[in-house]
Amino acid sequence: MHGPPMATRIDGINPAELTRQITVIQMQLFDRAKAKTEALAAARTSCRKCPSR
């Protein structure tokens, strides 16, 4: 069995709840990307301070 037909699933979607869920996931992604971006930026900055090879 594969679950309810697609039309039933679509009819059961609450647009406001879907928007809330998307927003939560986006914020989680932004937080993860921010940490990685800041780490990469810090690595570049510290590398500029390194003596030339």
BAFI-3210 file (N, C-alpha, C; in Angstrom, 3 decimals, decimal comma, padded with zeros to 6 digits):
// residues 53
n [1|2|3|4|5|6|7|8|9|10|11|12|13|14|15|16|17|18|19|20|21|22|23|24|25|26|27|28|29|30|31|32|33|34|35|36|37|38|39|40|41|42|43|44|45|46|47|48|49|50|51|52|53]
n.u [000,837|000,509|-000,247|-002,483|-004,414|-003,035|-004,615|-006,104|-004,103|-003,190|-005,490|-005,553|-003,579|-002,565|-002,128|-001,044|000,203|002,054|003,650|004,725|006,248|008,107|009,438|010,673|012,467|014,026|015,254|016,830|018,587|019,814|021,129|022,979|024,466|025,480|027,292|029,216|030,016|031,085|033,243|034,784|035,387|036,891|039,068|040,168|040,875|042,776|044,685|045,653|047,247|049,340|052,831|054,427|054,948]
n.v [-001,171|002,265|004,596|007,446|008,721|011,211|013,573|013,565|013,916|016,473|018,022|017,867|019,526|022,183|025,412|027,497|026,105|024,628|026,706|027,625|025,386|025,295|027,712|027,207|025,160|026,544|028,455|026,772|025,827|028,252|028,884|026,781|027,194|029,725|029,332|027,731|029,452|031,590|030,261|029,615|032,199|033,149|031,438|032,238|034,866|034,496|033,181|035,114|036,495|034,869|034,155|034,626|031,950]
n.w [000,000|-000,737|000,550|000,993|-001,829|-004,051|-004,342|-001,985|-000,093|-000,822|-000,373|002,368|003,294|005,291|004,555|006,187|008,280|006,819|005,836|008,262|008,999|006,896|007,342|009,820|009,094|007,201|008,870|010,444|008,500|007,731|010,144|010,345|008,001|008,536|010,669|009,391|007,325|008,811|010,011|007,755|006,852|009,015|008,837|006,400|007,022|009,071|007,615|005,935|007,626|007,944|007,424|004,237|001,945]
ca.u [000,000|001,334|-000,795|-003,680|-004,225|-002,419|-005,632|-006,444|-002,972|-003,180|-006,630|-005,289|-002,493|-002,931|-001,095|-000,387|001,100|003,136|004,523|005,463|007,245|009,149|010,201|011,520|013,547|014,906|016,070|017,832|019,589|020,560|022,014|024,089|025,296|026,157|028,437|030,229|030,512|031,946|034,471|035,574|035,865|037,948|040,237|040,769|041,473|043,991|045,659|046,273|048,231|050,446|053,947|054,444|055,721]
ca.v [000,000|003,442|005,759|008,046|009,313|012,535|014,609|013,555|014,524|017,908|018,620|017,859|020,446|023,479|026,322|028,232|025,173|024,332|027,886|027,604|024,316|025,727|028,759|026,558|024,459|027,567|029,037|025,771|025,838|029,504|028,774|025,880|027,849|030,858|028,814|027,290|030,646|032,314|029,489|029,798|033,581|033,234|030,733|033,105|036,019|034,074|032,780|036,349|036,927|033,907|034,605|034,075|030,695]
ca.w [000,000|-000,918|001,236|000,384|-003,156|-004,028|-004,134|-000,562|000,616|-001,120|000,326|003,802|003,634|005,859|004,047|007,271|008,969|005,884|005,854|009,537|008,942|005,964|008,017|010,828|008,394|006,631|009,936|010,801|007,434|007,848|011,303|009,991|006,988|009,170|011,412|008,430|006,642|009,751|010,167|006,538|006,845|010,019|008,304|005,378|007,698|009,764|006,604|005,418|008,603|007,892|006,593|002,882|001,807]
c.u [000,888|000,814|-001,977|-003,379|-003,714|-003,441|-006,019|-005,335|-002,951|-004,303|-006,373|-004,201|-003,063|-001,831|-000,351|000,610|002,285|004,139|005,350|006,566|008,405|010,041|011,144|012,712|014,530|015,810|017,157|018,954|020,443|021,556|023,216|025,028|026,085|027,405|029,561|030,844|031,463|033,274|035,371|036,163|037,012|039,219|040,935|041,489|042,779|045,071|046,369|047,362|049,455|051,572|053,895|055,307|056,837]
c.v [001,243|004,675|006,335|008,614|010,751|013,635|014,697|014,208|016,033|018,610|018,735|018,832|021,766|024,457|027,079|027,336|024,821|025,487|027,928|026,555|024,694|026,780|028,172|025,883|025,460|028,166|028,060|025,754|027,100|029,433|027,885|026,523|028,998|030,386|028,405|028,487|031,429|031,584|029,648|031,201|033,750|032,553|031,575|034,278|035,626|033,672|034,009|036,851|036,004|034,490|033,957|032,844|030,873]
c.w [000,000|-000,202|000,484|-001,000|-003,035|-003,748|-002,664|000,247|000,402|-000,377|001,824|004,231|004,141|005,432|005,149|008,011|008,085|005,858|007,136|009,506|008,020|006,622|009,057|010,160|007,783|007,704|010,391|009,764|007,494|008,998|010,995|008,982|007,604|009,898|010,459|007,712|007,548|009,950|008,945|006,470|007,843|009,516|007,246|006,009|008,375|008,762|006,026|006,352|008,616|007,063|005,216|002,841|000,833]
res [m|h|g|p|p|m|a|t|r|i|d|g|i|n|p|a|e|l|t|r|q|i|t|v|i|q|m|q|l|f|d|r|a|k|a|k|t|e|a|l|a|a|a|r|t|s|c|r|k|c|p|s|r]
***
